[in-house]
Amino acid sequence: MKIYKAYAKVNIFLKITGKRGDYHEILSRFVRIDSLYDELCFVPKDDEKFTIIGDFSCEVEQNTIYKAYMALKRYTSSASLEKLMKTHAIKVKKNIPAFAGLGGGSSDGATFLKMCNAVLDLGLSQNELAQIGLNVGADVPFFVYGYKSANVSGIGERVEIFDEELPEIEVYTPDIFISTPKVYKIYRDDFYEPIDGFEADRLKHTKSVDILENMKADEANDLFKPALRGYPKLKEHYKTGYFFSGSGSSFFKIKEDDNG
């Protein structure tokens, strides 16, 4: 059975631009990490219950893959989709740490949507899959499009490819599970200061390498200080020169040349 790769991402920068109801609107540069990915495939099974095989701490109904299945089923009303999931389990080899700001769950959900579209010849466009994915999670559309680098804005629904030469990035994830809603609540309560349109436009047009060379971790990511307040142990793991991805807990930097 064909294996599909669900890649991780880091946020080169993540800035809050405003609020939309209970959601925060963002502007962020998402960059795909080609060296870190989960592996997904369909495998035959005997019972008809929806089954995910893999190392997950959540219940099946809370898994992004299951949520993606339900969203796809609602959108397509596909009998072949239901049949596929009654006869096959989705097997996931987890390599991306959970609750780490690397988008592992969202990437799995997006990859599942693309797998079903391909295997069942559903004929859905990338835009349709992204729209379905947005109902599953804010980061899912980015992974649907599969860009190496993109500016993501709104609540995740606007994904614009950013053409740039990307450095190799190394990621370090401490063993700290972080709640994204908790970090956003701390931000909203104590750190809320959206950037203006001029700064947003500047960041959108700045290459990732230049951002990593000229900004500090707390300047690049509005959620870094709230995360430090909510999870003081993060301070023990922060190293100078590293940046903070999403709401954490992963840190990353440009990989140094071993010959340098």
Secondary structure as GFF3:
##gff-version 3
##sequence-region A 1 260
A	DSSP	beta_strand	4	20	.	.	.	ID=ss1
A	DSSP	beta_strand	23	44	.	.	.	ID=ss2
A	DSSP	beta_strand	52	53	.	.	.	ID=ss3
A	DSSP	three_ten_helix	60	62	.	.	.	ID=ss4
A	DSSP	alpha_helix	64	76	.	.	.	ID=ss5
A	DSSP	alpha_helix	79	87	.	.	.	ID=ss6
A	DSSP	beta_strand	88	93	.	.	.	ID=ss7
A	DSSP	alpha_helix	104	119	.	.	.	ID=ss8
A	DSSP	alpha_helix	126	134	.	.	.	ID=ss9
A	DSSP	alpha_helix	140	145	.	.	.	ID=ss10
A	DSSP	beta_strand	149	154	.	.	.	ID=ss11
A	DSSP	beta_strand	158	161	.	.	.	ID=ss12
A	DSSP	beta_strand	169	172	.	.	.	ID=ss13
A	DSSP	alpha_helix	180	186	.	.	.	ID=ss14
A	DSSP	pi_helix	187	191	.	.	.	ID=ss15
A	DSSP	alpha_helix	197	204	.	.	.	ID=ss16
A	DSSP	alpha_helix	208	214	.	.	.	ID=ss17
A	DSSP	alpha_helix	217	220	.	.	.	ID=ss18
A	DSSP	alpha_helix	224	230	.	.	.	ID=ss19
A	DSSP	alpha_helix	234	237	.	.	.	ID=ss20
A	DSSP	beta_strand	243	244	.	.	.	ID=ss21
A	DSSP	beta_strand	251	254	.	.	.	ID=ss22
###
